[in-house]
Amino acid sequence: MVASPEIRVAINSDPDIVIARQKGRARAVELGFSSGDATLIATAISELARNIVAYAKKGMITLQVVNGSNRQGIAVTASDDGPGIPDIRQALRDGFSTSGHLATRPRDNCGGEKMETIKEPMVEYGVAKLALPGHDQSGDHHVVRCNRNGVLIAAIDGIGHGEEAADAAKLAASILNASVDEPIISLVEQCHEQLRPTRGVVLSVASIDPAHGMMTWIGVGNVQGVLMRADTKNGNPQETLLLRSGVVGSRLPPLQATVIPVAKDDTLFFVTDGVSGNFVENLPVLGNPQRAADRILERYRIGTDDALVLIARLVGIRT
């Protein structure tokens, strides 16, 4: 049996996550793993690589074939020089995570400097994105931010691609973050005024009110929005965001937000136009949002533009 060479992938940014995932899947297929098992291996590699980017900023994924008596496997090693885990015992508890949950929100006093702990997160979310090949920066960005009444969630696509698209999307995200307590129509209008000197963006924004079980959302351009209901008794199994033609920063259409009821474990999907609209054919209602975002990006990415998938499960609805 010929030994397979070790595969090493340097992890420094989101595109490296995709490269590591793809190399892991390819190696699994070479070794005769089933399509389902190859997907599980690729997903595990993706999560390890994403943790490197999120917490250590840079590191290495190493893939090595291991031989048993009558079968082969893949050893995946993630290495980095990050800050480490301060409390190993807590990290090993079922369900513990330091990312993907919103656990605090500003208390309505002292300018938001004091914080109150929320025992249950309001949303669990995952994000997968990739820049157009040949470009260092993605023009697609997202916002997931607590406000006084709940959570603001947005997906933003800078017009075109490259540095100028990224700058426009970053500016829009900073405006949303700075005025997170404003009504979403006001937020879009603020973005429009401040983005006039830029290429502009298209975006979709949702404001979740967990206490009343309501979601207000609006879309300008072509960032698709879909709400999948965990319980079809609560309404249509799938709600689609009505998009209005225009560009924030250039041609703003008349704005009208839609308000719909939401329930615990309903799931919100935002995807930019670098992802095929066919993604709606097989949407996961439950399961890990990050894994679902990774799978959608891998399966439905078009490859001719920046791409972003944002999935948020509404776990904190209290009605």
Backbone hydrogen bonds, N-H to C=O, Kabsch-Sander energy under -0.5 kcal/mol:
donor,donor_aa,acceptor,acceptor_aa,energy
7,I,63,L,-2.6
9,V,61,I,-2.8
11,I,59,G,-2.5
12,N,10,A,-0.6
16,D,13,S,-0.8
17,I,13,S,-0.9
17,I,14,D,-0.8
18,V,14,D,-1.3
19,I,15,P,-1.9
20,A,16,D,-2.5
21,R,17,I,-2.3
22,Q,18,V,-2.7
23,K,19,I,-2.5
24,G,20,A,-2.3
25,R,21,R,-2.3
26,A,22,Q,-2.5
27,R,23,K,-2.3
28,A,24,G,-2.2
29,V,25,R,-2.4
30,E,26,A,-2.2
31,L,27,R,-1.6
32,G,29,V,-1.4
33,F,28,A,-2.4
38,A,34,S,-2.7
39,T,35,S,-1.8
40,L,36,G,-1.9
41,I,37,D,-2.3
42,A,38,A,-2.4
43,T,39,T,-2.5
44,A,40,L,-2.2
45,I,41,I,-2.2
46,S,42,A,-2.4
47,E,43,T,-2.2
48,L,44,A,-2.1
49,A,45,I,-2.7
50,R,46,S,-2.6
51,N,47,E,-1.9
52,I,48,L,-1.6
53,V,49,A,-2.0
54,A,50,R,-2.6
55,Y,51,N,-2.5
56,A,51,N,-0.7
56,A,52,I,-1.8
57,K,52,I,-1.9
58,K,56,A,-1.0
59,G,11,I,-2.0
60,M,79,S,-2.7
61,I,9,V,-2.4
62,T,77,T,-2.8
63,L,7,I,-3.1
64,Q,75,A,-2.2
66,V,73,G,-2.4
68,G,66,V,-0.5
68,G,71,R,-3.5
73,G,66,V,-2.8
75,A,64,Q,-3.6
76,V,74,I,-0.6
77,T,62,T,-2.7
77,T,75,A,-0.6
79,S,60,M,-2.7
79,S,77,T,-0.5
81,D,58,K,-0.7
91,A,87,D,-2.1
92,L,88,I,-1.4
93,R,90,Q,-1.5
96,F,93,R,-1.8
102,L,123,V,-1.2
103,A,101,H,-0.7
105,R,116,E,-1.0
107,R,114,K,-1.6
109,N,107,R,-2.6
112,G,109,N,-2.4
113,E,110,C,-1.6
116,E,105,R,-1.2
118,I,103,A,-2.4
119,K,117,T,-0.6
122,M,102,L,-1.4
124,E,313,R,-1.9
125,Y,100,G,-2.3
126,G,311,I,-2.4
128,A,309,V,-2.3
130,L,307,A,-2.4
135,H,132,L,-1.9
141,H,156,I,-2.5
143,V,154,A,-2.3
145,R,152,L,-2.7
147,N,150,G,-2.2
151,V,208,I,-1.7
152,L,145,R,-3.4
153,I,206,A,-3.0
154,A,143,V,-2.5
155,A,204,S,-2.1
156,I,141,H,-3.2
157,D,202,V,-2.9
158,G,139,G,-3.3
159,I,200,G,-2.4
162,G,137,Q,-0.6
166,A,162,G,-2.3
167,D,163,E,-2.6
168,A,164,E,-2.0
169,A,165,A,-2.3
170,K,166,A,-2.6
171,L,167,D,-2.2
172,A,168,A,-2.2
173,A,169,A,-2.4
174,S,170,K,-2.3
175,I,171,L,-2.1
176,L,172,A,-2.3
177,N,173,A,-2.5
178,A,174,S,-2.1
179,S,175,I,-1.5
180,V,177,N,-0.8
182,E,179,S,-2.2
187,L,183,P,-2.0
188,V,184,I,-2.3
189,E,185,I,-2.3
190,Q,186,S,-2.4
191,C,187,L,-2.4
192,H,188,V,-2.4
193,E,189,E,-2.1
194,Q,190,Q,-2.3
195,L,191,C,-1.8
196,R,193,E,-0.8
198,T,195,L,-1.9
201,V,248,V,-2.1
202,V,157,D,-2.3
203,L,220,V,-2.1
204,S,155,A,-2.0
205,V,218,I,-2.8
206,A,153,I,-3.2
207,S,216,T,-3.2
208,I,151,V,-3.2
208,I,206,A,-0.5
209,D,214,M,-3.0
211,A,149,N,-0.5
212,H,209,D,-0.5
213,G,209,D,-1.1
214,M,209,D,-1.7
215,M,260,I,-2.7
216,T,207,S,-2.4
217,W,215,M,-0.5
217,W,258,T,-2.5
218,I,205,V,-2.3
219,G,242,L,-0.6
220,V,203,L,-2.9
221,G,244,R,-2.6
224,Q,222,N,-1.0
224,Q,271,V,-1.6
226,V,269,F,-2.4
227,L,239,E,-2.9
228,M,226,V,-0.5
228,M,267,T,-3.0
229,R,227,L,-0.5
229,R,237,P,-2.3
234,N,231,D,-2.2
235,G,232,T,-1.4
239,E,227,L,-2.7
241,L,225,G,-2.8
243,L,241,L,-0.6
244,R,219,G,-2.1
247,V,251,R,-2.0
248,V,201,V,-2.6
250,S,247,V,-2.1
251,R,247,V,-1.5
258,T,217,W,-2.5
260,I,215,M,-2.6
262,V,213,G,-2.4
265,D,314,L,-2.6
266,D,263,A,-2.1
267,T,228,M,-2.9
268,L,312,A,-3.2
269,F,226,V,-3.1
270,F,310,L,-2.7
271,V,224,Q,-1.9
272,T,308,L,-1.8
275,V,272,T,-1.7
276,S,300,Y,-3.1
279,F,276,S,-1.7
280,V,277,G,-1.4
281,E,278,N,-2.1
282,N,279,F,-0.9
283,L,280,V,-0.7
292,A,288,N,-2.2
293,A,289,P,-2.5
294,D,290,Q,-2.4
295,R,291,R,-2.3
296,I,292,A,-2.5
297,L,293,A,-2.4
298,E,294,D,-2.3
299,R,295,R,-2.6
300,Y,296,I,-2.6
301,R,297,L,-1.3
302,I,274,G,-2.9
303,G,274,G,-0.6
307,A,130,L,-2.5
309,V,128,A,-2.9
310,L,270,F,-2.9
311,I,126,G,-2.6
312,A,268,L,-2.6
313,R,124,E,-3.4
314,L,266,D,-3.2
315,V,313,R,-1.6
316,G,122,M,-2.2
317,I,314,L,-0.6
318,R,210,P,-2.2
